[in-house]
Structures are given as structure tokens and as C-alpha cells.
Amino acid sequence: MNEQCEEMGECNPLVEFTKRNKLALNIEYKKGMTLDCNLSNSIIKNSILKDLGLTGANMSGYKRQNYPQKPLSKARGMMPRASIFR
């Protein structure tokens, strides 16, 4: 798991994990940021955009953006992404 790799420009090392069929997770916290879906696709990583205060789903100010929205194909040999956040 990596935190803020998009904001810091440090996502490329995660490729080494995905090449070995390992799960690559990223969490971003920057206010006003939108996840870069093209970057997530290019290095096959899961990303979540959360508020820095980590408020819960039933609390005021809750924010969560997931990418990707759909699980990866099992043919690629990786865990379906959607099952991670249930």
C-alpha cells in the first residue's frame, strides 16, 4: 500500500508489484484532487481518494472516490478489485 503516490509523483515503482501479480493500493488525501484514472490503468493499481480527517461513511464531510469501478479480469491473474473494499 502506498499513500499519496499521485500527489508526490511516486506511482511508477508500484509497477514492480503488479508485474508479479501483487496487489498495488494507493490512497490519496489532497483536498480538491481527482484521481488520475489513466495512471491507475497504466500501472494496474487500485486507488481511493479520502478526506484527510478519515471521517466515516455516516459522518458529515465523508468523501470517497474509488478507481477502478469494476474488477480486473481474472484472466490477468490478479484479485478482483471490487472485493477489496467490501
Buried (B, 14 or more C-beta within 10 A) or exposed (E): EBEBBBEEEEBEEBBEBBEEEEBBBBBBBEEEEEBBEEBBEEBBBBBBBBEEEEBEEEEEEEEEBBBBEEEBEEEEEBBEBBEEEE
